[in-house]
């Protein structure tokens, strides 16, 4: 599990996507500390398992499901990525519960400035709209963010000055894809309600 608080912005050092196998090497510094092969790292919101590492980078395998669900297929060598190590028991939870299980890909549709803050508007997949509510949580490229506004099929988040300088998302432009994970609690609630409603329908 992760918290959505980015520890470091790393860089894709190598990306190989073949018919039967895909791998990605990510260059980092801070997040390498204390990590061993088999550990989980949140890379742009995706929980990935470290296959191997050296003093400057991690190597990850990318499953076909990962490529289908995320924006990794369109990334290139040199692209910046947000990195976070898995949370430990007893750590402060500065963001929200982030699983690293991507629900889909959203696109940036607008960038505006509000004082020293950056306002980003996104258009998510239609199926995810019910889980996005004003002042609720959403994880975008692994960053725990609060939904500022929702308008029709779009929603916005606000990046304060500090956040802008410490995440890769601030450097993305309109029409660029981002990985999105909605609040897992909302999904559990929906599943439980659907189950109860189905049980009630079966009894009637």
C-alpha positions, -999 to 999 in steps of 0.1 A, spaced: 0 0 0 11 36 -7 0 70 5 3 91 -27 30 113 -13 57 114 -39 92 108 -25 112 115 -57 109 122 -94 129 96 -113 135 91 -149 129 62 -174 163 50 -183 152 22 -206 119 9 -219 116 -23 -239 81 -34 -251 81 -67 -271 55 -91 -282 61 -115 -253 80 -94 -227 82 -58 -215 107 -42 -191 113 -7 -178 144 6 -160 139 36 -138 168 58 -126 165 71 -90 184 82 -59 164 86 -27 140 58 -34 168 32 -39 176 34 -2 167 3 17 151 -14 -13 158 -50 -23 146 -72 -52 110 -82 -47 100 -49 -31 70 -29 -44 76 6 -58 48 30 -69 59 43 -103 35 70 -117 8 53 -97 15 18 -107 26 -8 -81 56 -25 -97 79 -53 -83 116 -47 -84 132 -74 -105 168 -62 -99 186 -30 -90 220 -13 -90 233 18 -73 214 41 -98 183 23 -110 156 -3 -107 144 -28 -133 107 -37 -135 87 -62 -156 55 -49 -172 27 -74 -176 4 -71 -206 -24 -61 -182 -3 -33 -169 3 -20 -204 -34 -22 -212 -45 -3 -181 -18 24 -179 -1 51 -199 32 33 -199 29 21 -235 31 57 -247 60 67 -225 95 72 -238 131 70 -224 139 101 -205 103 107 -193 100 118 -156 81 95 -133 68 99 -97 82 74 -72 71 62 -38 82 33 -17 56 11 0 42 25 33 54 8 65 33 1 96 34 31 118 42 56 91 22 88 89 -5 86 62 -1 120 46 -23 113 16 -49 85 13 -49 47 7 -34 42 -27 -31 7 -39 -11 12 -71 -38 -6 -90 -47 17 -119 -83 19 -130 -76 36 -163 -61 65 -181 -73 101 -179 -63 130 -202 -54 166 -193 -78 189 -210 -69 223 -196 -41 240 -176 -48 273 -158 -30 294 -132 -46 306 -100 -22 328 -81 9 305 -74 -12 274 -79 -16 253 -111 -51 241 -119 -54 210 -140 -86 197 -156 -89 160 -166 -113 139 -186 -114 104 -171 -130 73 -186 -167 75 -184 -170 44 -162 -149 61 -134 -170 93 -132 -193 80 -104 -163 75 -81 -150 111 -85 -167 136 -62 -158 172 -52 -134 172 -22 -129 135 -25 -96 117 -31 -81 107 -64 -46 94 -73 -31 108 -105 2 93 -116 5 81 -80 -1 115 -64 -28 118 -37 -49 148 -47 -82 163 -37 -109 168 -64 -113 206 -65 -143 207 -88 -164 184 -110 -182 197 -140 -200 172 -163 -174 147 -176 -144 167 -162 -128 173 -129 -100 195 -116 -72 193 -91 -50 221 -77 -12 218 -74 2 242 -49 36 257 -54 54 231 -33 37 202 -51 45 217 -85 82 215 -77 82 180 -65 60 159 -89 63 152 -126 26 160 -133 32 197 -132 53 195 -164 26 177 -185 6 195 -211 -30 193 -224 -39 160 -240 -12 141 -222 -23 108 -205 -21 102 -168 -27 71 -147 -58 73 -125 -68 53 -95 -101 62 -78 -108 58 -41 -110 20 -33 -134 26 -5 -160 39 -30 -156 8 -51 -160 -15 -20 -192 4 -10 -206 1 -45 -199 -36 -46 -215 -42 -12 -246 -23 -21 -249 -41 -54 -246 -74 -36 -273 -65 -11 -296 -52 -38 -291 -85 -58 -299 -105 -27 -331 -85 -21 -341 -90 -57 -335 -128 -55 -357 -131 -24 -386 -111 -39 
